[in-house]
Amino acid sequence: MKQLRDFQPQDIRRVIEQERWYEPLKEVSRIRLTPLQQTVFWGLRLYVIVMAAVVVWAFLHGAAG
């Protein structure tokens, strides 16, 4: 794999200018979720909790038996 030191400075500068890496990043802010999106995310949280409980239950029953 090539290292940064393997490239010429003018090549690096050209990439920086082409990709506009010198510009500041855009502002990131929170967005309001729709009630449907909120419901889906709460459903995913519930799903993760249930699946974790199933894994713990299966592990405990497998270790005991």
ChimeraX attribute file (.defattr): number of C-alpha atoms within 10 A of each C-alpha:
attribute: neighborCount
match mode: 1-to-1
recipient: residues
	/A:1	4
	/A:2	6
	/A:3	6
	/A:4	9
	/A:5	8
	/A:6	8
	/A:7	10
	/A:8	9
	/A:9	10
	/A:10	9
	/A:11	10
	/A:12	13
	/A:13	12
	/A:14	11
	/A:15	11
	/A:16	13
	/A:17	12
	/A:18	10
	/A:19	10
	/A:20	10
	/A:21	11
	/A:22	9
	/A:23	9
	/A:24	7
	/A:25	7
	/A:26	6
	/A:27	5
	/A:28	6
	/A:29	6
	/A:30	5
	/A:31	6
	/A:32	8
	/A:33	10
	/A:34	9
	/A:35	9
	/A:36	9
	/A:37	11
	/A:38	12
	/A:39	12
	/A:40	12
	/A:41	13
	/A:42	12
	/A:43	12
	/A:44	12
	/A:45	12
	/A:46	12
	/A:47	12
	/A:48	12
	/A:49	12
	/A:50	12
	/A:51	12
	/A:52	12
	/A:53	12
	/A:54	12
	/A:55	12
	/A:56	12
	/A:57	12
	/A:58	12
	/A:59	12
	/A:60	11
	/A:61	10
	/A:62	9
	/A:63	8
	/A:64	7
	/A:65	6
